[in-house]
Amino acid sequence: MENPFDQFEHEIHDVRLSEAAKTCIRDRLILHMREYPHLSPYQRFFGTLSPFFTASHKRATVLATALVVVLSGTAVGVAGDALPGDTLYSLKVSVMEPVKGLFSLSPEARATWNASLTDIRLSEVEQLAVQEKFTPQEGIKSKERFDNSLDATEGTIQKLSEKDPDAAARISAAFNAELDKHERLLSVLADAEATGSADEVQVFALHVRSKIKRSLAETALMSASTSLEATTTPAHATSTEENGGSEEGRSGEGSLLESGR
Protein backbone atom coordinates (compact mmCIF):
# COMPACT_ATOMS: atom_id res chain seq x y z
CA MET A 1 0.00 0.00 0.00
CA GLU A 2 1.34 3.40 -1.00
CA ASN A 3 2.28 5.77 1.80
CA PRO A 4 -0.37 8.58 2.09
CA PHE A 5 2.34 11.22 2.37
CA ASP A 6 4.05 9.98 -0.78
CA GLN A 7 0.71 9.96 -2.58
CA PHE A 8 0.00 13.53 -1.42
CA GLU A 9 3.47 14.70 -2.52
CA HIS A 10 2.94 13.07 -5.93
CA GLU A 11 -0.47 14.66 -6.46
CA ILE A 12 0.48 18.15 -5.28
CA HIS A 13 2.87 18.58 -8.21
CA ASP A 14 -0.11 18.38 -10.58
CA VAL A 15 -2.02 21.19 -8.87
CA ARG A 16 -2.17 24.35 -11.05
CA LEU A 17 -4.06 27.61 -10.77
CA SER A 18 -6.53 28.28 -13.56
CA GLU A 19 -6.12 31.38 -15.73
CA ALA A 20 -9.20 32.90 -14.11
CA ALA A 21 -7.70 32.39 -10.66
CA LYS A 22 -4.41 33.94 -11.74
CA THR A 23 -6.21 36.96 -13.19
CA CYS A 24 -8.29 37.38 -10.03
CA ILE A 25 -5.21 37.24 -7.77
CA ARG A 26 -3.30 39.70 -9.98
CA ASP A 27 -6.22 42.16 -10.06
CA ARG A 28 -6.62 42.02 -6.29
CA LEU A 29 -2.90 42.60 -5.77
CA ILE A 30 -2.92 45.62 -8.09
CA LEU A 31 -5.99 47.03 -6.32
CA HIS A 32 -4.38 46.54 -2.91
CA MET A 33 -1.15 48.21 -4.07
CA ARG A 34 -3.10 51.23 -5.31
CA GLU A 35 -5.07 51.59 -2.08
CA TYR A 36 -2.10 50.98 0.21
CA PRO A 37 1.06 52.21 -1.55
CA HIS A 38 4.27 51.10 0.13
CA LEU A 39 6.75 53.87 0.88
CA SER A 40 10.41 52.92 0.89
CA PRO A 41 12.17 53.32 4.27
CA TYR A 42 15.07 54.87 2.33
CA GLN A 43 12.91 57.57 0.74
CA ARG A 44 13.91 60.23 3.29
CA PHE A 45 17.58 59.29 2.96
CA PHE A 46 17.56 59.62 -0.83
CA GLY A 47 15.61 62.85 -0.49
CA THR A 48 18.52 64.41 1.41
CA LEU A 49 20.87 63.24 -1.35
CA SER A 50 18.72 64.69 -4.12
CA PRO A 51 21.15 67.59 -4.90
CA PHE A 52 23.84 64.99 -5.57
CA PHE A 53 21.54 62.59 -7.38
CA THR A 54 22.34 63.88 -10.86
CA ALA A 55 20.25 63.57 -13.99
CA SER A 56 22.59 60.92 -15.36
CA HIS A 57 22.13 58.81 -12.23
CA LYS A 58 18.37 59.20 -12.47
CA ARG A 59 18.43 58.14 -16.10
CA ALA A 60 20.54 55.09 -15.24
CA THR A 61 18.07 54.17 -12.49
CA VAL A 62 15.13 54.48 -14.87
CA LEU A 63 16.90 52.36 -17.47
CA ALA A 64 17.62 49.69 -14.87
CA THR A 65 13.97 49.73 -13.85
CA ALA A 66 13.05 49.48 -17.51
CA LEU A 67 15.00 46.26 -17.88
CA VAL A 68 13.30 44.77 -14.83
CA VAL A 69 9.87 45.69 -16.16
CA VAL A 70 10.56 44.52 -19.70
CA LEU A 71 11.92 41.18 -18.47
CA SER A 72 9.24 40.65 -15.83
CA GLY A 73 7.06 38.51 -18.07
CA THR A 74 3.34 37.90 -18.29
CA ALA A 75 1.94 41.14 -16.88
CA VAL A 76 3.93 43.25 -19.31
CA GLY A 77 2.92 41.10 -22.27
CA VAL A 78 -0.76 41.36 -21.37
CA ALA A 79 -0.52 45.10 -20.66
CA GLY A 80 0.78 45.75 -24.17
CA ASP A 81 -2.66 44.86 -25.56
CA ALA A 82 -4.63 46.59 -22.79
CA LEU A 83 -7.37 49.06 -23.72
CA PRO A 84 -8.75 52.02 -21.75
CA GLY A 85 -10.77 50.63 -18.87
CA ASP A 86 -8.65 47.49 -18.53
CA THR A 87 -6.85 46.83 -15.26
CA LEU A 88 -3.38 46.90 -16.83
CA TYR A 89 -3.94 49.96 -19.04
CA SER A 90 -2.25 52.27 -16.53
CA LEU A 91 0.80 49.99 -16.58
CA LYS A 92 0.86 50.28 -20.37
CA VAL A 93 0.69 54.10 -20.60
CA SER A 94 2.45 55.06 -17.36
CA VAL A 95 5.31 52.56 -17.33
CA MET A 96 5.80 50.57 -20.52
CA GLU A 97 5.48 53.39 -23.06
CA PRO A 98 7.66 55.91 -21.15
CA VAL A 99 10.29 53.22 -20.64
CA LYS A 100 10.36 52.37 -24.35
CA GLY A 101 10.56 56.07 -25.15
CA LEU A 102 13.79 56.36 -23.18
CA PHE A 103 15.55 54.42 -25.90
CA SER A 104 14.57 56.97 -28.58
CA LEU A 105 17.72 59.04 -28.22
CA SER A 106 17.89 61.08 -31.42
CA PRO A 107 15.42 63.88 -32.33
CA GLU A 108 14.24 61.86 -35.33
CA ALA A 109 13.71 58.74 -33.21
CA ARG A 110 11.75 60.73 -30.61
CA ALA A 111 9.51 62.25 -33.29
CA THR A 112 8.87 58.82 -34.80
CA TRP A 113 8.14 57.29 -31.40
CA ASN A 114 5.67 60.03 -30.43
CA ALA A 115 3.93 59.63 -33.79
CA SER A 116 3.56 55.90 -33.14
CA LEU A 117 2.02 56.62 -29.71
CA THR A 118 -0.60 58.86 -31.33
CA ASP A 119 -1.32 56.03 -33.74
CA ILE A 120 -1.80 53.68 -30.78
CA ARG A 121 -4.23 56.08 -29.07
CA LEU A 122 -6.41 56.16 -32.19
CA SER A 123 -6.25 52.38 -32.61
CA GLU A 124 -7.50 52.01 -29.03
CA VAL A 125 -10.53 54.16 -29.82
CA GLU A 126 -11.28 52.05 -32.89
CA GLN A 127 -11.11 48.83 -30.89
CA LEU A 128 -13.41 50.24 -28.22
CA ALA A 129 -15.85 51.31 -30.93
CA VAL A 130 -15.90 47.81 -32.42
CA GLN A 131 -16.53 46.34 -28.96
CA GLU A 132 -19.25 48.97 -28.33
CA LYS A 133 -17.40 50.22 -25.24
CA PHE A 134 -16.77 53.80 -26.43
CA THR A 135 -18.95 55.60 -23.89
CA PRO A 136 -19.32 59.40 -23.59
CA GLN A 137 -17.03 59.35 -20.54
CA GLU A 138 -14.42 57.38 -22.45
CA GLY A 139 -14.81 59.78 -25.37
CA ILE A 140 -13.75 62.69 -23.14
CA LYS A 141 -10.74 60.78 -21.79
CA SER A 142 -9.73 59.60 -25.26
CA LYS A 143 -9.84 63.15 -26.62
CA GLU A 144 -7.53 64.29 -23.84
CA ARG A 145 -5.10 61.42 -24.41
CA PHE A 146 -5.14 62.00 -28.17
CA ASP A 147 -4.61 65.76 -27.84
CA ASN A 148 -1.70 65.30 -25.43
CA SER A 149 -0.07 62.72 -27.70
CA LEU A 150 -0.64 64.89 -30.78
CA ASP A 151 0.91 67.93 -29.08
CA ALA A 152 3.95 65.86 -28.08
CA THR A 153 4.35 64.57 -31.64
CA GLU A 154 4.08 68.01 -33.22
CA GLY A 155 6.49 69.42 -30.64
CA THR A 156 9.20 66.85 -31.39
CA ILE A 157 8.68 67.27 -35.14
CA GLN A 158 9.06 71.03 -34.74
CA LYS A 159 12.33 70.58 -32.82
CA LEU A 160 13.56 68.14 -35.46
CA SER A 161 12.79 70.66 -38.23
CA GLU A 162 15.34 73.05 -36.70
CA LYS A 163 18.13 70.51 -37.21
CA ASP A 164 16.89 68.31 -40.06
CA PRO A 165 14.02 69.91 -42.04
CA ASP A 166 13.91 67.09 -44.59
CA ALA A 167 13.47 64.38 -41.94
CA ALA A 168 10.86 66.47 -40.15
CA ALA A 169 8.89 66.98 -43.36
CA ARG A 170 9.06 63.26 -44.14
CA ILE A 171 7.82 62.20 -40.70
CA SER A 172 5.13 64.88 -40.71
CA ALA A 173 3.78 63.77 -44.10
CA ALA A 174 3.64 60.11 -43.05
CA PHE A 175 2.04 61.09 -39.75
CA ASN A 176 -0.70 63.14 -41.42
CA ALA A 177 -1.40 60.25 -43.80
CA GLU A 178 -1.92 57.90 -40.84
CA LEU A 179 -4.19 60.41 -39.11
CA ASP A 180 -6.30 60.61 -42.25
CA LYS A 181 -6.63 56.80 -42.40
CA HIS A 182 -7.77 56.66 -38.78
CA GLU A 183 -10.30 59.47 -39.29
CA ARG A 184 -11.83 57.64 -42.27
CA LEU A 185 -12.03 54.36 -40.35
CA LEU A 186 -13.68 56.09 -37.39
CA SER A 187 -16.23 57.63 -39.72
CA VAL A 188 -17.01 54.18 -41.16
CA LEU A 189 -17.42 52.75 -37.65
CA ALA A 190 -19.73 55.62 -36.72
CA ASP A 191 -21.92 54.91 -39.75
CA ALA A 192 -22.08 51.16 -39.05
CA GLU A 193 -25.45 50.12 -37.69
CA ALA A 194 -23.84 47.50 -35.45
CA THR A 195 -21.93 50.15 -33.52
CA GLY A 196 -23.83 51.02 -30.37
CA SER A 197 -21.68 54.08 -29.61
CA ALA A 198 -21.99 55.63 -33.07
CA ASP A 199 -22.69 59.18 -31.85
CA GLU A 200 -19.63 59.26 -29.59
CA VAL A 201 -17.43 57.81 -32.33
CA GLN A 202 -18.70 60.38 -34.83
CA VAL A 203 -17.92 63.23 -32.43
CA PHE A 204 -14.42 61.86 -31.91
CA ALA A 205 -13.91 61.46 -35.68
CA LEU A 206 -14.86 65.12 -36.22
CA HIS A 207 -12.41 66.10 -33.50
CA VAL A 208 -9.64 64.16 -35.25
CA ARG A 209 -10.55 65.81 -38.57
CA SER A 210 -10.17 69.28 -37.04
CA LYS A 211 -6.76 68.33 -35.69
CA ILE A 212 -5.71 67.00 -39.10
CA LYS A 213 -6.55 70.33 -40.74
CA ARG A 214 -4.42 72.16 -38.18
CA SER A 215 -1.56 69.70 -38.60
CA LEU A 216 -1.68 70.00 -42.39
CA ALA A 217 -1.55 73.79 -42.14
CA GLU A 218 1.50 73.60 -39.87
CA THR A 219 3.16 71.11 -42.24
CA ALA A 220 2.58 73.43 -45.19
CA LEU A 221 4.06 76.31 -43.22
CA MET A 222 7.08 74.19 -42.30
CA SER A 223 7.63 73.17 -45.94
CA ALA A 224 7.34 76.77 -47.11
CA SER A 225 9.86 77.89 -44.52
CA THR A 226 12.27 75.14 -45.57
CA SER A 227 11.92 76.07 -49.25
CA LEU A 228 12.48 79.73 -48.46
CA GLU A 229 15.67 78.96 -46.57
CA ALA A 230 16.89 76.76 -49.43
CA THR A 231 16.37 79.55 -52.01
CA THR A 232 17.74 82.43 -49.93
CA THR A 233 20.93 80.70 -48.82
CA PRO A 234 22.47 80.31 -52.32
CA ALA A 235 21.53 83.90 -53.20
CA HIS A 236 23.20 85.11 -50.03
CA ALA A 237 26.29 83.07 -50.82
CA THR A 238 26.40 84.48 -54.38
CA SER A 239 26.08 88.01 -53.06
CA THR A 240 28.91 87.40 -50.62
CA GLU A 241 31.14 86.03 -53.37
CA GLU A 242 30.38 89.02 -55.61
CA ASN A 243 31.18 91.43 -52.80
CA GLY A 244 34.36 89.54 -52.10
CA GLY A 245 35.32 89.68 -55.79
CA SER A 246 34.72 93.42 -56.03
CA GLU A 247 36.76 94.03 -52.92
CA GLU A 248 39.60 91.94 -54.34
CA GLY A 249 39.36 93.92 -57.60
CA ARG A 250 39.59 97.22 -55.76
CA SER A 251 42.50 95.88 -53.78
CA GLY A 252 44.26 94.85 -57.01
CA GLU A 253 43.69 98.27 -58.57
CA GLY A 254 45.15 99.95 -55.51
CA SER A 255 48.21 97.78 -55.72
CA LEU A 256 48.76 98.69 -59.38
CA LEU A 257 48.47 102.40 -58.63
CA GLU A 258 51.00 102.15 -55.84
CA SER A 259 53.48 100.27 -58.04
CA GLY A 260 53.03 102.93 -60.82
CA ARG A 261 53.95 105.66 -58.41
C-alpha positions in Angstrom: 0.0 0.0 0.0 1.3 3.4 -1.0 2.3 5.8 1.8 -0.4 8.6 2.1 2.3 11.2 2.4 4.0 10.0 -0.8 0.7 10.0 -2.6 0.0 13.5 -1.4 3.5 14.7 -2.5 2.9 13.1 -5.9 -0.5 14.7 -6.5 0.5 18.2 -5.3 2.9 18.6 -8.2 -0.1 18.4 -10.6 -2.0 21.2 -8.9 -2.2 24.4 -11.1 -4.1 27.6 -10.8 -6.5 28.3 -13.6 -6.1 31.4 -15.7 -9.2 32.9 -14.1 -7.7 32.4 -10.7 -4.4 33.9 -11.7 -6.2 37.0 -13.2 -8.3 37.4 -10.0 -5.2 37.2 -7.8 -3.3 39.7 -10.0 -6.2 42.2 -10.1 -6.6 42.0 -6.3 -2.9 42.6 -5.8 -2.9 45.6 -8.1 -6.0 47.0 -6.3 -4.4 46.5 -2.9 -1.2 48.2 -4.1 -3.1 51.2 -5.3 -5.1 51.6 -2.1 -2.1 51.0 0.2 1.1 52.2 -1.5 4.3 51.1 0.1 6.7 53.9 0.9 10.4 52.9 0.9 12.2 53.3 4.3 15.1 54.9 2.3 12.9 57.6 0.7 13.9 60.2 3.3 17.6 59.3 3.0 17.6 59.6 -0.8 15.6 62.9 -0.5 18.5 64.4 1.4 20.9 63.2 -1.3 18.7 64.7 -4.1 21.1 67.6 -4.9 23.8 65.0 -5.6 21.5 62.6 -7.4 22.3 63.9 -10.9 20.3 63.6 -14.0 22.6 60.9 -15.4 22.1 58.8 -12.2 18.4 59.2 -12.5 18.4 58.1 -16.1 20.5 55.1 -15.2 18.1 54.2 -12.5 15.1 54.5 -14.9 16.9 52.4 -17.5 17.6 49.7 -14.9 14.0 49.7 -13.8 13.1 49.5 -17.5 15.0 46.3 -17.9 13.3 44.8 -14.8 9.9 45.7 -16.2 10.6 44.5 -19.7 11.9 41.2 -18.5 9.2 40.7 -15.8 7.1 38.5 -18.1 3.3 37.9 -18.3 1.9 41.1 -16.9 3.9 43.3 -19.3 2.9 41.1 -22.3 -0.8 41.4 -21.4 -0.5 45.1 -20.7 0.8 45.7 -24.2 -2.7 44.9 -25.6 -4.6 46.6 -22.8 -7.4 49.1 -23.7 -8.8 52.0 -21.7 -10.8 50.6 -18.9 -8.7 47.5 -18.5 -6.8 46.8 -15.3 -3.4 46.9 -16.8 -3.9 50.0 -19.0 -2.3 52.3 -16.5 0.8 50.0 -16.6 0.9 50.3 -20.4 0.7 54.1 -20.6 2.4 55.1 -17.4 5.3 52.6 -17.3 5.8 50.6 -20.5 5.5 53.4 -23.1 7.7 55.9 -21.1 10.3 53.2 -20.6 10.4 52.4 -24.4 10.6 56.1 -25.2 13.8 56.4 -23.2 15.6 54.4 -25.9 14.6 57.0 -28.6 17.7 59.0 -28.2 17.9 61.1 -31.4 15.4 63.9 -32.3 14.2 61.9 -35.3 13.7 58.7 -33.2 11.8 60.7 -30.6 9.5 62.3 -33.3 8.9 58.8 -34.8 8.1 57.3 -31.4 5.7 60.0 -30.4 3.9 59.6 -33.8 3.6 55.9 -33.1 2.0 56.6 -29.7 -0.6 58.9 -31.3 -1.3 56.0 -33.7 -1.8 53.7 -30.8 -4.2 56.1 -29.1 -6.4 56.2 -32.2 -6.2 52.4 -32.6 -7.5 52.0 -29.0 -10.5 54.2 -29.8 -11.3 52.1 -32.9 -11.1 48.8 -30.9 -13.4 50.2 -28.2 -15.9 51.3 -30.9 -15.9 47.8 -32.4 -16.5 46.3 -29.0 -19.3 49.0 -28.3 -17.4 50.2 -25.2 -16.8 53.8 -26.4 -18.9 55.6 -23.9 -19.3 59.4 -23.6 -17.0 59.4 -20.5 -14.4 57.4 -22.5 -14.8 59.8 -25.4 -13.7 62.7 -23.1 -10.7 60.8 -21.8 -9.7 59.6 -25.3 -9.8 63.1 -26.6 -7.5 64.3 -23.8 -5.1 61.4 -24.4 -5.1 62.0 -28.2 -4.6 65.8 -27.8 -1.7 65.3 -25.4 -0.1 62.7 -27.7 -0.6 64.9 -30.8 0.9 67.9 -29.1 4.0 65.9 -28.1 4.3 64.6 -31.6 4.1 68.0 -33.2 6.5 69.4 -30.6 9.2 66.9 -31.4 8.7 67.3 -35.1 9.1 71.0 -34.7 12.3 70.6 -32.8 13.6 68.1 -35.5 12.8 70.7 -38.2 15.3 73.1 -36.7 18.1 70.5 -37.2 16.9 68.3 -40.1 14.0 69.9 -42.0 13.9 67.1 -44.6 13.5 64.4 -41.9 10.9 66.5 -40.1 8.9 67.0 -43.4 9.1 63.3 -44.1 7.8 62.2 -40.7 5.1 64.9 -40.7 3.8 63.8 -44.1 3.6 60.1 -43.1 2.0 61.1 -39.7 -0.7 63.1 -41.4 -1.4 60.3 -43.8 -1.9 57.9 -40.8 -4.2 60.4 -39.1 -6.3 60.6 -42.3 -6.6 56.8 -42.4 -7.8 56.7 -38.8 -10.3 59.5 -39.3 -11.8 57.6 -42.3 -12.0 54.4 -40.3 -13.7 56.1 -37.4 -16.2 57.6 -39.7 -17.0 54.2 -41.2 -17.4 52.7 -37.7 -19.7 55.6 -36.7 -21.9 54.9 -39.8 -22.1 51.2 -39.1 -25.5 50.1 -37.7 -23.8 47.5 -35.5 -21.9 50.1 -33.5 -23.8 51.0 -30.4 -21.7 54.1 -29.6 -22.0 55.6 -33.1 -22.7 59.2 -31.8 -19.6 59.3 -29.6 -17.4 57.8 -32.3 -18.7 60.4 -34.8 -17.9 63.2 -32.4 -14.4 61.9 -31.9 -13.9 61.5 -35.7 -14.9 65.1 -36.2 -12.4 66.1 -33.5 -9.6 64.2 -35.2 -10.6 65.8 -38.6 -10.2 69.3 -37.0 -6.8 68.3 -35.7 -5.7 67.0 -39.1 -6.6 70.3 -40.7 -4.4 72.2 -38.2 -1.6 69.7 -38.6 -1.7 70.0 -42.4 -1.6 73.8 -42.1 1.5 73.6 -39.9 3.2 71.1 -42.2 2.6 73.4 -45.2 4.1 76.3 -43.2 7.1 74.2 -42.3 7.6 73.2 -45.9 7.3 76.8 -47.1 9.9 77.9 -44.5 12.3 75.1 -45.6 11.9 76.1 -49.3 12.5 79.7 -48.5 15.7 79.0 -46.6 16.9 76.8 -49.4 16.4 79.5 -52.0 17.7 82.4 -49.9 20.9 80.7 -48.8 22.5 80.3 -52.3 21.5 83.9 -53.2 23.2 85.1 -50.0 26.3 83.1 -50.8 26.4 84.5 -54.4 26.1 88.0 -53.1 28.9 87.4 -50.6 31.1 86.0 -53.4 30.4 89.0 -55.6 31.2 91.4 -52.8 34.4 89.5 -52.1 35.3 89.7 -55.8 34.7 93.4 -56.0 36.8 94.0 -52.9 39.6 91.9 -54.3 39.4 93.9 -57.6 39.6 97.2 -55.8 42.5 95.9 -53.8 44.3 94.8 -57.0 43.7 98.3 -58.6 45.1 100.0 -55.5 48.2 97.8 -55.7 48.8 98.7 -59.4 48.5 102.4 -58.6 51.0 102.1 -55.8 53.5 100.3 -58.0 53.0 102.9 -60.8 53.9 105.7 -58.4 
